[in-house]
Amino acid sequence: MKPPYSITPNILKLVSTISEKLGQINAVFLDKPSPTLRKQNKIKTIHSSLKIEGNTLSEEQITALLENKRVIGPQKDINEVLNAINVYDNLNLYKATDSKSFLKAHYELMSGLLEKPGNYRTQGVGIVKGSKVEHLAPPFENVLYLMNNLFEYLKTDEIELIKSCVFHYELEFIHPFLDGNGRMGRLWQTIILSEKHSIFAYLPFETLISNDQSKYYKTLSECDKLGNSTRFIEYMLEIIDSSLSHLLSFNNRNFNTSQRLEYFHSLNHIEFTRKDYMTIFKDISSSTATRDLKKGIDLGLFNREGDNNKTKYKIIIQAM
């Protein structure tokens, strides 16, 4: 049974805009970020998703944990981060349409934080804000049926962008776990999208959600009252669109020569010209690009063929 929502003109417009931006990202090889950028985005994703749930650790502390350094802070918050690092390090091991994979992810994300992680709840739950019950989740007896139905929906031919938003909302509505529903909703949306477009494994859209958490929760609440996820689809597509815009306006003007070379080399653009190099680094002059590429040759990253306007470079595939 298909979850209730409508495809509005705004949703179609956002899907079209996002698709165009994905094409631009592929064209300039931003779908394969450098190791440095992947690490930074992973830290932002983990920090933002857990911050929404009340985690107090900073990006600096999460970076330290990622580098196996000792951090002083609440043990629960540290455990949450360590679990999230493990999960986000292994996104490719989870299968979006597999409910067992979903439960495994919850087990790993919530291990040591819940009595029975990786299991659907066996009691009724409600979300209380102040003295008011904001959301009363469906009876626990219905959870298995509702979640199985939701995973069947993921196997339909609906557009992945839309399916990912619907799944995210429906998961929050069903509230299948005693805890960890919010972070699982955001995680699974990432997994659904990244199976179609690899860039979503490195896109920290959670940052934009955490910047205005009240709007996130308000939209969820509005959809509860309306009985469909249409508004949440629009909201999440706007978040995704903004995240892609930020990526396309990627500011590398403060990169030094070594950072530019590391980033460009990681893109595996086998044969290229100086113009191609400057397409990635739009803020540098042609003389700076020439100096960069000369250093790249000296470091054994590139070979040079031809002279003047017929000069081409070929990447030597090796670690920097």
C-alpha positions in Angstrom: 0.0 0.0 0.0 1.5 3.3 -1.1 2.1 5.9 1.7 -0.2 8.9 1.2 1.3 11.9 -0.6 0.8 14.1 -3.7 3.2 15.1 -6.4 2.9 18.9 -6.6 4.2 21.3 -9.2 6.8 22.4 -6.6 8.0 18.9 -6.1 8.4 18.3 -9.8 10.3 21.6 -10.1 12.6 20.7 -7.3 13.3 17.2 -8.7 14.1 18.8 -12.0 16.4 21.4 -10.4 18.2 18.8 -8.3 18.7 16.5 -11.4 20.3 19.4 -13.2 22.6 20.1 -10.3 23.6 16.4 -10.1 24.5 16.6 -13.8 26.7 19.6 -13.2 28.3 17.9 -10.2 29.1 14.9 -12.4 30.5 17.1 -15.1 33.1 18.7 -12.8 33.9 15.5 -11.0 32.5 16.8 -7.6 30.7 13.4 -7.3 34.1 12.0 -6.1 35.2 14.4 -3.4 38.8 14.3 -2.2 39.6 12.3 1.0 40.0 15.5 2.9 36.6 16.8 1.8 34.9 13.4 2.5 36.3 13.4 6.0 35.1 17.0 6.6 31.6 16.2 5.3 31.4 13.0 7.4 32.2 15.0 10.5 29.6 17.6 9.6 27.0 14.9 9.0 27.6 13.0 12.3 27.8 16.3 14.3 24.6 17.7 12.8 22.5 14.5 13.0 23.5 13.9 16.6 23.2 17.5 17.6 19.5 17.4 16.5 19.2 14.6 19.1 20.9 16.6 21.8 24.5 15.4 21.5 26.8 18.0 23.0 30.2 17.1 21.3 31.7 19.6 18.9 33.0 19.0 15.4 36.6 19.2 16.9 35.8 16.5 19.4 34.2 14.3 16.7 37.3 14.8 14.6 39.5 13.7 17.5 37.4 10.5 18.0 37.6 9.9 14.3 41.4 10.0 14.6 41.3 7.7 17.7 42.3 10.4 20.1 41.0 10.7 23.7 38.1 13.0 24.2 36.6 14.3 27.5 32.8 14.4 27.5 29.6 12.6 28.5 30.2 8.9 27.9 26.7 8.6 26.2 27.6 11.3 23.7 31.0 9.7 23.0 29.3 6.3 22.4 26.8 7.9 20.1 29.6 9.4 18.0 31.7 6.2 17.9 28.7 4.2 16.8 27.9 6.8 14.1 31.5 6.8 12.8 31.3 3.1 12.4 28.0 3.2 10.5 29.0 6.1 8.2 32.3 4.5 7.5 30.4 1.5 6.1 27.5 3.0 4.3 28.1 0.8 1.3 27.4 -2.3 3.4 23.7 -1.4 3.9 21.0 -2.2 1.3 18.2 0.4 1.1 15.4 -2.0 0.4 16.5 -4.7 2.9 14.7 -4.5 6.3 17.3 -6.8 7.9 20.0 -4.4 6.8 18.0 -1.6 8.3 17.7 -3.4 11.7 21.5 -4.1 11.5 22.2 -0.4 11.0 20.0 0.5 14.0 21.8 -2.1 16.1 25.2 -0.7 15.2 24.0 2.9 15.6 22.4 2.4 19.0 24.6 -0.4 20.5 25.3 0.3 24.2 22.6 3.1 24.2 19.5 0.9 24.2 18.6 -2.4 26.0 17.7 -4.1 22.7 19.1 -2.2 19.7 18.2 -3.5 16.3 14.6 -4.6 17.4 11.3 -2.9 16.8 9.6 -1.6 19.9 7.2 -3.8 21.9 5.3 -1.0 23.7 3.4 2.1 22.8 5.2 5.5 22.5 4.3 9.1 22.1 6.3 12.3 21.6 5.6 14.8 24.3 6.5 18.5 24.1 6.0 20.3 27.4 2.7 19.0 28.7 1.3 18.2 25.3 1.4 14.9 23.4 2.8 16.1 20.0 2.6 12.7 18.3 1.1 9.4 19.3 2.8 6.6 17.3 0.8 3.7 15.9 0.3 0.7 18.2 3.4 -1.5 18.5 1.5 -4.5 17.2 1.3 -2.6 13.8 4.9 -1.7 13.5 6.2 -4.8 11.7 3.4 -4.7 9.1 3.9 -0.9 8.6 7.7 -1.2 8.2 7.4 -4.2 5.8 4.9 -2.2 3.7 7.3 0.7 3.7 10.2 -1.4 2.4 7.9 -2.8 -0.3 7.3 0.8 -1.3 11.0 1.4 -1.7 11.0 -1.3 -4.4 8.5 0.6 -6.6 9.5 2.7 -9.6 8.9 6.0 -7.8 11.7 8.6 -8.2 14.4 7.9 -5.6 14.5 11.5 -4.5 10.8 11.3 -3.6 11.0 7.8 -2.1 13.8 8.8 0.2 11.7 11.7 1.6 8.6 9.6 2.0 10.6 6.9 3.8 12.2 9.5 6.1 8.8 10.9 7.0 7.0 7.6 7.4 9.7 6.3 9.6 9.3 9.2 12.0 5.5 8.7 11.9 5.7 5.0 12.6 8.4 5.5 15.2 9.4 1.8 15.1 12.1 2.1 17.8 12.1 3.2 21.4 15.0 5.6 20.4 17.1 6.5 17.4 14.2 7.1 15.0 15.4 10.5 13.9 19.0 9.6 13.2 17.8 6.4 11.4 15.4 8.4 9.2 18.2 10.7 8.1 20.7 7.9 7.7 18.4 5.8 5.6 17.5 8.7 3.4 21.2 9.1 2.7 21.5 5.4 1.9 18.5 5.4 -0.4 20.0 8.4 -2.3 23.6 7.2 -2.4 22.6 3.9 -4.0 21.5 6.0 -7.0 24.0 8.9 -6.8 27.2 8.4 -5.0 27.6 12.0 -4.1 24.9 11.7 -1.4 27.2 9.5 0.7 29.3 12.7 1.1 26.6 15.4 1.2 26.0 16.6 4.8 22.4 17.9 4.3 21.8 17.2 8.0 23.7 20.5 8.6 21.0 22.5 7.0 18.4 20.7 9.1 20.2 21.3 12.3 20.6 25.0 11.5 16.8 25.3 11.8 15.5 22.3 13.8 12.2 24.0 14.6 11.3 24.0 10.9 12.1 20.3 10.6 9.9 19.4 13.5 7.2 21.8 12.5 7.0 20.2 9.0 6.8 16.7 10.5 4.0 17.9 12.8 2.1 19.6 9.9 2.2 16.4 7.9 0.9 14.4 10.9 -2.1 16.7 11.0 -2.6 16.6 7.2 -2.3 12.8 7.1 0.3 12.8 4.2 4.0 13.5 3.6 3.6 16.0 0.8 4.9 19.0 2.7 7.8 17.1 4.1 8.8 15.9 0.6 8.9 19.6 -0.4 10.9 20.6 2.7 13.5 17.8 2.2 13.9 18.4 -1.5 14.6 22.1 -0.7 17.2 21.0 1.8 18.8 18.7 -0.7 18.7 21.4 -3.4 20.4 23.9 -1.1 23.1 21.3 -0.1 23.9 20.7 -3.7 24.1 24.4 -4.4 26.6 24.7 -1.6 28.7 21.9 -3.1 28.6 23.6 -6.5 29.8 26.8 -5.0 32.6 24.9 -3.3 35.1 27.5 -2.2 38.6 26.4 -2.9 40.2 29.8 -3.1 41.9 29.2 0.2 43.5 26.0 -0.9 47.3 25.9 -1.2 49.1 24.2 -4.1 49.4 20.9 -2.3 45.7 20.8 -1.3 44.6 21.6 -4.9 46.9 18.9 -6.3 45.6 16.4 -3.7 42.0 17.2 -4.6 42.4 17.1 -8.3 44.5 13.9 -8.3 41.7 12.2 -6.3 39.2 12.9 -9.1 41.1 10.5 -11.4 40.6 12.7 -14.5 43.0 10.6 -16.5 43.9 13.1 -19.3 43.3 16.8 -19.0 44.5 20.3 -20.0 45.3 23.3 -17.9 41.9 24.7 -18.8 40.3 21.5 -17.3 42.3 22.1 -14.1 41.1 25.7 -13.9 37.5 24.5 -14.4 37.8 22.9 -11.0 39.7 25.8 -9.4 37.9 28.8 -10.8 39.6 31.3 -8.5 43.2 30.8 -9.6 45.0 32.5 -12.4 46.5 30.7 -15.4 50.0 31.3 -14.1 49.1 29.7 -10.7 47.6 26.7 -12.6 50.8 26.4 -14.6 52.9 26.4 -11.3 50.6 23.9 -9.7 50.9 21.5 -12.6 54.7 21.9 -12.8 54.8 20.9 -9.1 52.5 18.0 -9.8 54.9 16.8 -12.4 57.9 17.2 -10.0 55.9 15.2 -7.4 55.3 12.4 -9.9 51.5 13.0 -10.0 51.3 13.9 -13.7 53.1 13.4 -17.0 53.2 16.2 -19.6 52.8 15.7 -23.3 52.9 18.4 -26.1 53.8 22.1 -26.0 52.0 25.4 -25.7 48.2 25.2 -26.5 48.6 21.4 -27.3 49.9 20.6 -23.9 48.1 17.7 -22.2 48.6 16.1 -18.8 48.1 12.5 -17.8 47.6 11.4 -14.2 49.9 8.8 -12.8 47.7 6.6 -10.7 49.4 6.3 -7.3 48.9 7.6 -3.7 50.2 11.1 -2.9 
